[in-house]
C-alpha cells in the first residue's frame, strides 16, 4: 500500500512538472515577441538565455538539494519545490519584460528539486533490478506531461499568452497540497546522513561523485548525451517555425505527439526491451535511434520524414533512464539523493551550455548573410553522439542484466 501510493504520487508530481515545462515550449516565440526580443533568430537566442538561466540555478542547487534530502528526508523537499514552482509560474504570467522572465526562470531552477528528489524517492523504494524500469515510468510520466503541456500551452495561448502560466501555477499548487496529505516519507531516520558545509559546494559534490567507484563513465555519458539532446527543447519551436512556418497551435500539437510517443516508449516499450534484450542492448538501441534521428532532422524539410524521425527521437529517450539506473546502482541508499542531485547538476551544465551553443549555431545557420542550413544544430548533436559511443560501450559492465 505504502509503495503503490508513493509511486502514484511521484508519477503525478513529475507529470505535472512536465506539463508546466511543456506549456512553455510552443509559446516561446510568442513570449519573446511579447517582451520585444526580436525576430526568429534573435528570439531563439534570448530563449536560450532563459533556458541557460534555469539550468545554471539548477546546477548550483542540485547537489545541495539532493544532500539536504539525504539528511532530512524526501517529503519536505518535494513539497517545498512544488510551492516554489507555483510561485515561478505566477511571475511568468505577470512578466512584461525579459528581465522579469529571467528572474522567474532562475527561481524555477532553484525549485528543480522536484525531479531530483522524486528520482531519489523512486530509488529508495526500488530494488536494484527494478530501477531501470521504474526510472522508465518516470520518463513515461514526463511523456504524458509533454502530451498535455504543449497541447494546453498551444490551446490556452489562443486565449492569452499568460493563460498557460496560470494553469501551470494552479496545477503545481494543487499537487503541493496533495503531497501534504498523501505522501509518506521514503527515507527512514536511521538511513539518513549528516548535512555539512561541504555539501553546500556543488563542485565538491560533483568531484566526489566522479571519484566513487563505477560512477565516472555513466556520469560523463549523461553529461554528453544531455548536451546533445537539449537541441530538441531548445530549438523545436523555432526550427519548426523557420522550416515549416507552423502556427503556435500546430507546434504545441507536434510536441504533444512527441509526448505520446515518449510515454509509450518509456512506459510500455522500455520494460519489454529490458526483459527481451537486457539493459545494455536497450541502451544501444536508444543511442542508435538518437543518432539516426538527429541526422534526419538536420536534412528534413517535409512532413513524412518529420514523423519518421520523431519516432526515432522518442526511442532515443531510452538512454537517460538507463544511464541513471546504472549510476544509481553503484551507490548505497544514503547517497541516492546526492547522486541524483549530481546527475541533475550535470544535466544542468549541459542545459546551460547547450542552449547557448545550439541557438548560436541556429542563428548563424538562418542568417541570410551566411549559409542557410537551419538543421545545423541537429547535425552538431549527432556528432556528439558519435563521439560518446566508445564510452557507452564501456557501460556494458554497469548493466544489471
Steps between C-alpha positions, in 0.01 A plus 500: 500500500776745600703421190211528254377827650851644489557400138167652394582831670850513351369433150225761538754750632733447207213506251386839633859621496526399133169669422638823642820468298322390182249784516784746437655338191237576231447859618869590529513693167186693594636560850818646354286722277309624808819619669648639176776245447515544120463272198512117495878473523532766769202361690654153497822644643322675789286191556826308537613750764182430700560126483864549597399708805265224615771239456768709674281538809428128495870424468590706805217360711461143372764320709417715803131411477587134452722505807234676707249231404753234609512675839139605569299271271340528158147611594562856624733579210246381243219708648715815531614465137142478375406816689797685350406383149149639548653837593723490190203452268319794659804718428513373140130578454545858619836570331503787254875515448775258416674561834193399700480184291866441585426532873212254466711243315778532758249438778376193311859373491519537878186287518652230280496274804174355373671269253812440711318403816228307320764288328679440830163409654443245222850359559420464873200278435641297206714186501815526283351284225185719497667837465534515122133413448386736780712785363331416171167568674640841592571558133148383415354748750703773334374378164138530608581845633645592164181379333290727718743790548560613140137431408381711797756767417403518135126507574515736800723741308205555266330666799801682646877461501479502882232233529736199474705627795194546722398143421849372590497699826165352605614144419823538700322650801236224499765232481689652794178486703445142384847405624439649844217253560601180315880475462685280752873537567721250312830550688483390866712693755747216551595510130559875484841662505615830654497816289821701523656811352673290236158412360439869419765489228350359177845461343621295798195274478559441129872428545425263787241316290746454214745342746249241620570157347311436178337845472738696275403343167119510540517856632716616209267325253200673658671838465582456130167346404297765680704771325420346161134426579434857617473592131134391509356710787726791411422532131191299410253792496744733320613233252142399417404865456799559271481182287124428494351839598250335735287709740527461878209254519664259254832528679325408824330203337829375356653508847193324637549227238858462617374470857268216403790318336724565802242363744456190286875441468575553869191340651435212258797427275783548750397219740446271199839583349675453835334164549574380145847638426632636833604844622809545285348403165202721578744784569672442165162498324429841649841635400462379141152650478633831633772512236271419206232739623735796540655451156149468354373823656807680369396442141121457503263761367176307445234343719545125445873493590419725797261236636753218448780682675266601783448129565877449521542802726250341742700175503813698586339582836576146610852627566469738801292261713739211441810708571339637817418147617857385433635790707246447780591132535859595584420675833328428832164637617649787698666632182202480262400862556844644438558278194168602349589860583835462324327347198259795496793740529683337211180519296486865604855563381387361166185711518703816571749450218290318241226763449766766456691285251194366315326837469827659388541236228133536403519877476809479281340231283187706424687827452437611144858628478642150557428142396133417554486166685246504787571133576862570595442468878358148454806396300725636775305294756542188287876555500499508881312169509763344274780630723347349815441153351831351627409605856151352469648167392697493826173515695431134420641402841262742679185336365299293749420235240 
